[in-house]
């Protein structure tokens, strides 16, 4: 992965004052499903955690981080509370540590 590309994980925590139908209606109305992520941004994974909401990891060029932030602020707020974390792939390191530990 290029140094220009950053992985970030976004927690879209459900607003539990709304039911699922209300959340989905807002996301459709706000354009969230159409505009997130911005074109050209790679989705690495998209999971739903029961009782929490959506956990999405994307790869984003550093120069486009603001664009991702604006889409989240304009399209996801009101349906979700959001948290964003820098992320990296630990699996290759785990595999190396595990293999070494078995020796």
Backbone as a chain_set.jsonl record, in Angstrom:
{"seq": "XXXXXXXXXXXXXXXXXXXXXXXXXXXXXXXXXXXXXXXXXXXXXXXXXXXXXXXXXXXXXXXXXXXXXXXXXXXXXXXXXXXXXXXXXXXXXXXXXXXXXXX", "coords": {"N": [[0.85, -1.179, 0.0], [0.598, 2.169, -0.854], [2.309, 4.997, 0.617], [0.71, 7.183, 0.482], [-1.847, 6.299, 0.772], [-4.316, 5.713, 3.181], [-5.705, 3.553, 5.562], [-8.842, 3.623, 7.091], [-11.084, 3.036, 9.773], [-14.493, 3.194, 10.273], [-16.929, 3.673, 12.644], [-20.256, 3.453, 12.452], [-22.489, 4.173, 14.513], [-25.651, 3.137, 15.494], [-28.349, 5.402, 15.918], [-30.131, 5.012, 18.598], [-32.506, 6.099, 19.32], [-34.11, 5.974, 17.225], [-35.977, 3.746, 15.128], [-35.164, 0.936, 12.961], [-36.436, 1.266, 10.452], [-36.823, 4.059, 10.401], [-34.167, 4.946, 10.455], [-33.19, 3.841, 8.03], [-34.863, 5.187, 6.213], [-34.0, 7.823, 6.57], [-31.32, 7.579, 5.69], [-31.668, 6.944, 2.991], [-33.035, 9.256, 2.129], [-31.133, 11.246, 2.698], [-29.142, 10.679, 0.932], [-27.078, 9.01, 1.569], [-26.597, 6.248, 0.874], [-26.098, 6.529, -1.805], [-23.895, 8.26, -1.977], [-21.84, 7.513, -0.209], [-19.134, 5.311, 0.026], [-17.245, 8.155, -1.255], [-16.814, 8.27, -4.831], [-14.309, 6.139, -6.138], [-13.099, 5.544, -3.746], [-11.944, 2.863, -1.903], [-13.728, 0.19, -0.468], [-12.781, -1.808, 2.122], [-13.803, -3.541, 4.048], [-17.101, -4.268, 5.29], [-19.029, -4.498, 7.924], [-21.717, -5.503, 10.094], [-22.387, -4.901, 13.403], [-24.256, -6.36, 15.754], [-26.46, -4.536, 17.771], [-24.75, -2.407, 17.832], [-24.023, -1.19, 15.265], [-22.869, -0.243, 12.016], [-19.639, -1.19, 10.851], [-17.109, 0.005, 9.082], [-14.384, -0.322, 6.952], [-12.178, 1.526, 5.041], [-10.038, 2.379, 2.26], [-8.264, 5.263, 1.736], [-6.946, 7.949, -0.131], [-4.694, 10.277, 1.296], [-5.083, 12.887, 0.471], [-7.789, 12.973, 0.005], [-9.175, 12.734, 2.315], [-10.644, 14.769, 3.621], [-12.84, 14.974, 1.913], [-14.136, 12.51, 2.336], [-14.811, 12.864, 5.027], [-16.632, 15.023, 4.844], [-18.775, 13.864, 3.416], [-19.6, 11.986, 5.309], [-20.389, 13.702, 7.42], [-22.469, 15.17, 6.189], [-24.265, 13.211, 5.251], [-24.538, 10.984, 6.982], [-24.762, 11.722, 9.667], [-27.265, 12.113, 12.07], [-28.587, 9.77, 11.537], [-26.654, 8.107, 12.472], [-24.17, 7.972, 15.084], [-20.823, 8.811, 14.772], [-17.557, 7.353, 14.681], [-14.122, 7.518, 13.978], [-11.209, 5.806, 13.036], [-7.7, 5.498, 12.553], [-6.31, 2.78, 10.747], [-4.668, -0.38, 10.369], [-3.498, -3.321, 8.631], [-3.157, -6.031, 10.562], [-2.945, -8.733, 10.347], [-0.785, -10.088, 8.814], [1.363, -9.702, 10.594], [0.43, -10.927, 12.934], [0.331, -13.579, 11.969], [3.045, -14.072, 11.528], [4.052, -13.81, 14.184], [2.619, -15.855, 15.426], [3.502, -18.145, 14.025], [6.22, -18.097, 14.734], [5.957, -18.483, 17.483], [5.124, -21.101, 17.636], [7.353, -22.557, 17.161]], "CA": [[0.0, 0.0, 0.0], [1.355, 3.408, -0.958], [2.274, 5.854, 1.8], [-0.341, 8.167, 0.271], [-3.132, 5.665, 1.073], [-4.537, 5.421, 4.593], [-6.919, 2.811, 5.891], [-9.549, 4.108, 8.273], [-12.276, 2.291, 10.155], [-15.543, 4.104, 10.717], [-18.058, 3.091, 13.366], [-21.529, 4.146, 12.287], [-23.3, 3.662, 15.623], [-27.074, 3.453, 15.323], [-29.063, 6.3, 16.825], [-31.131, 4.094, 19.128], [-33.798, 6.764, 19.518], [-34.858, 5.715, 15.988], [-36.004, 2.335, 14.749], [-34.44, 0.663, 11.716], [-37.132, 1.881, 9.321], [-36.533, 5.494, 10.435], [-32.757, 5.11, 10.068], [-33.077, 3.57, 6.591], [-35.528, 6.274, 5.485], [-33.11, 8.987, 6.595], [-30.148, 7.311, 4.852], [-32.111, 7.084, 1.593], [-33.351, 10.67, 1.893], [-29.918, 12.071, 2.767], [-28.22, 10.31, -0.143], [-25.945, 8.247, 2.113], [-26.309, 5.039, 0.085], [-25.618, 6.957, -3.127], [-22.668, 9.055, -1.931], [-20.787, 6.954, 0.639], [-18.042, 6.28, 0.076], [-17.087, 8.889, -2.515], [-16.314, 7.479, -5.956], [-12.873, 5.894, -6.155], [-12.62, 5.138, -2.421], [-12.117, 1.413, -1.814], [-14.237, -0.417, 0.757], [-12.025, -3.007, 2.481], [-14.775, -4.422, 4.701], [-18.309, -3.619, 5.8], [-19.647, -5.44, 8.849], [-22.718, -4.989, 11.018], [-22.265, -5.442, 14.755], [-25.584, -6.294, 16.367], [-26.513, -3.674, 18.943], [-23.806, -1.296, 17.659], [-24.237, -0.543, 13.98], [-22.001, -0.629, 10.909], [-18.203, -0.969, 11.003], [-16.653, 0.057, 7.698], [-12.978, 0.026, 6.744], [-11.941, 1.991, 3.673], [-8.713, 2.904, 1.901], [-8.494, 6.619, 1.227], [-5.746, 8.778, -0.291], [-4.65, 11.358, 2.286], [-5.612, 14.12, -0.134], [-9.254, 12.895, -0.104], [-9.732, 12.501, 3.645], [-11.661, 15.787, 3.867], [-14.015, 14.609, 1.118], [-14.81, 11.43, 3.058], [-15.375, 13.468, 6.226], [-17.806, 15.832, 4.488], [-19.88, 12.951, 3.095], [-20.087, 11.439, 6.58], [-21.093, 14.755, 8.157], [-23.697, 15.574, 5.496], [-25.171, 12.126, 4.889], [-24.705, 9.945, 8.005], [-25.178, 12.275, 10.96], [-28.698, 12.077, 12.349], [-28.897, 8.342, 11.584], [-25.562, 7.449, 13.194], [-23.055, 8.669, 15.726], [-19.679, 8.252, 14.057], [-16.204, 7.339, 15.228], [-13.198, 7.207, 12.895], [-9.931, 5.363, 13.574], [-6.671, 5.009, 11.622], [-6.331, 1.321, 10.782], [-3.724, -1.089, 9.503], [-3.709, -4.76, 8.568], [-2.273, -6.695, 11.514], [-2.919, -10.171, 10.103], [0.542, -10.633, 8.493], [2.192, -9.686, 11.807], [-0.079, -12.009, 13.779], [0.751, -14.864, 11.406], [4.469, -14.22, 11.804], [4.21, -14.035, 15.627], [2.058, -17.178, 15.717], [4.436, -19.139, 13.481], [7.421, -18.088, 15.579], [5.604, -19.017, 18.801], [4.959, -22.54, 17.52], [8.678, -23.216, 16.996]], "C": [[0.89, 1.235, 0.0], [1.254, 4.209, 0.324], [1.179, 6.91, 1.695], [-1.715, 7.625, 0.663], [-3.192, 5.34, 2.555], [-5.78, 4.558, 4.72], [-7.527, 3.459, 7.126], [-10.767, 3.222, 8.51], [-13.261, 3.269, 10.75], [-16.614, 3.282, 11.419], [-19.253, 3.993, 13.099], [-22.457, 3.551, 13.346], [-24.742, 4.111, 15.441], [-27.536, 4.468, 16.36], [-30.237, 5.493, 17.362], [-32.429, 4.781, 19.528], [-34.681, 6.592, 18.283], [-34.9, 4.21, 15.746], [-35.334, 2.176, 13.383], [-35.114, 1.301, 10.505], [-36.851, 3.383, 9.25], [-35.092, 5.78, 10.003], [-32.603, 4.921, 8.564], [-33.716, 4.685, 5.765], [-34.631, 7.506, 5.449], [-31.915, 8.771, 5.668], [-30.497, 7.413, 3.368], [-32.323, 8.558, 1.256], [-32.096, 11.544, 1.847], [-28.944, 11.794, 1.627], [-27.029, 9.5, 0.328], [-25.587, 7.06, 1.234], [-25.77, 5.374, -1.299], [-24.202, 7.537, -3.037], [-21.554, 8.52, -1.032], [-20.417, 5.577, 0.163], [-17.984, 7.049, -1.238], [-16.486, 7.973, -3.594], [-14.801, 7.357, -5.899], [-12.282, 5.521, -4.811], [-12.951, 3.66, -2.256], [-12.666, 1.0, -0.45], [-13.45, -1.704, 0.984], [-12.947, -4.015, 3.145], [-15.958, -3.591, 5.185], [-19.042, -4.673, 6.621], [-20.744, -4.733, 9.635], [-22.501, -5.696, 12.346], [-23.622, -5.259, 15.428], [-25.515, -5.453, 17.636], [-25.607, -2.461, 18.846], [-24.132, -0.52, 16.394], [-23.263, -1.087, 12.948], [-20.553, -0.294, 11.248], [-17.606, -1.106, 9.612], [-15.181, 0.447, 7.672], [-12.799, 0.371, 5.275], [-10.478, 2.359, 3.506], [-8.948, 4.246, 1.238], [-7.151, 7.325, 1.031], [-5.812, 9.936, 0.711], [-5.275, 12.64, 1.744], [-7.136, 14.137, -0.209], [-9.937, 12.674, 1.243], [-10.837, 13.506, 3.97], [-12.964, 15.455, 3.137], [-14.827, 13.503, 1.802], [-15.506, 12.002, 4.295], [-16.648, 14.249, 5.913], [-18.998, 14.945, 4.147], [-20.458, 12.364, 4.38], [-20.912, 12.485, 7.325], [-22.432, 15.111, 7.507], [-24.714, 14.452, 5.362], [-25.449, 11.12, 6.005], [-25.169, 10.491, 9.352], [-26.687, 12.376, 10.984], [-29.173, 10.625, 12.36], [-27.895, 7.611, 12.47], [-24.772, 8.464, 14.016], [-21.817, 8.024, 15.11], [-18.4, 8.351, 14.873], [-15.289, 6.883, 14.102], [-11.824, 6.91, 13.492], [-8.949, 5.023, 12.451], [-6.53, 3.497, 11.827], [-5.17, 0.774, 9.962], [-3.967, -2.575, 9.625], [-2.689, -5.457, 9.462], [-2.092, -8.175, 11.209], [-1.539, -10.711, 9.72], [1.47, -10.677, 9.717], [1.753, -10.791, 12.758], [0.433, -13.35, 13.273], [2.225, -15.119, 11.667], [4.687, -14.538, 13.29], [3.738, -15.435, 15.999], [3.004, -18.28, 15.242], [5.691, -19.237, 14.342], [7.14, -18.707, 16.942], [5.456, -20.533, 18.777], [6.285, -23.283, 17.411], [9.246, -23.647, 18.321]], "O": [[1.836, 1.32, 0.783], [0.256, 4.129, 1.041], [0.763, 7.473, 2.708], [-2.65, 8.401, 0.865], [-2.257, 4.773, 3.12], [-6.789, 4.808, 4.061], [-6.825, 3.8, 8.079], [-11.391, 2.727, 7.571], [-12.918, 4.071, 11.619], [-17.14, 2.319, 10.862], [-19.254, 5.164, 13.479], [-23.128, 2.548, 13.101], [-25.025, 5.295, 15.258], [-27.159, 4.397, 17.53], [-31.232, 5.307, 16.662], [-33.351, 4.13, 20.02], [-35.842, 7.001, 18.277], [-33.974, 3.488, 16.114], [-34.984, 3.162, 12.734], [-34.432, 1.824, 9.624], [-36.661, 3.924, 8.161], [-34.833, 6.739, 9.276], [-31.965, 5.734, 7.894], [-33.174, 5.084, 4.734], [-34.515, 8.16, 4.413], [-31.535, 9.683, 4.934], [-29.7, 7.917, 2.578], [-31.852, 9.045, 0.228], [-32.012, 12.474, 1.044], [-28.028, 12.579, 1.383], [-26.07, 9.315, -0.421], [-24.422, 6.872, 0.882], [-25.054, 4.569, -1.895], [-23.393, 7.319, -3.939], [-20.432, 9.023, -1.085], [-21.295, 4.75, -0.083], [-18.6, 6.645, -2.224], [-15.751, 7.033, -3.294], [-14.096, 8.334, -5.647], [-11.093, 5.212, -4.725], [-14.096, 3.249, -2.444], [-12.144, 1.404, 0.589], [-13.454, -2.592, 0.131], [-12.886, -5.207, 2.846], [-15.841, -2.394, 5.451], [-19.605, -5.621, 6.074], [-20.705, -3.516, 9.818], [-22.438, -6.924, 12.411], [-24.074, -4.134, 15.641], [-24.626, -5.634, 18.468], [-25.682, -1.57, 19.692], [-24.474, 0.661, 16.446], [-22.879, -2.255, 13.001], [-20.267, 0.742, 11.849], [-17.597, -2.192, 9.033], [-14.781, 1.43, 8.296], [-13.207, -0.377, 4.386], [-9.771, 2.616, 4.48], [-9.731, 4.357, 0.295], [-6.307, 7.304, 1.927], [-6.882, 10.503, 0.936], [-5.92, 13.385, 2.482], [-7.727, 15.188, -0.458], [-11.146, 12.453, 1.298], [-11.862, 13.129, 4.537], [-14.053, 15.634, 3.681], [-16.056, 13.559, 1.84], [-16.655, 11.664, 4.576], [-17.635, 14.144, 6.641], [-20.122, 15.246, 4.55], [-21.677, 12.257, 4.519], [-22.007, 12.19, 7.805], [-23.42, 15.328, 8.207], [-25.916, 14.716, 5.359], [-26.489, 10.463, 5.986], [-25.88, 9.811, 10.092], [-27.302, 12.704, 9.969], [-30.078, 10.284, 13.123], [-28.231, 6.63, 13.132], [-24.716, 9.649, 13.687], [-21.777, 6.804, 14.946], [-18.191, 9.291, 15.64], [-15.633, 5.969, 13.352], [-11.33, 7.653, 14.34], [-9.317, 4.336, 11.498], [-6.622, 3.004, 12.951], [-4.744, 1.387, 8.983], [-4.566, -3.041, 10.595], [-1.497, -5.473, 9.156], [-1.186, -8.811, 11.749], [-1.142, -11.738, 10.272], [2.274, -11.599, 9.848], [2.584, -11.505, 13.32], [0.915, -14.168, 14.057], [2.62, -16.24, 11.988], [5.442, -15.456, 13.611], [4.381, -16.121, 16.793], [3.273, -19.233, 15.974], [6.164, -20.334, 14.64], [8.002, -19.386, 17.5], [5.645, -21.184, 19.805], [6.328, -24.504, 17.555], [10.339, -24.21, 18.37]]}, "num_chains": 1, "name": "protein.A"}
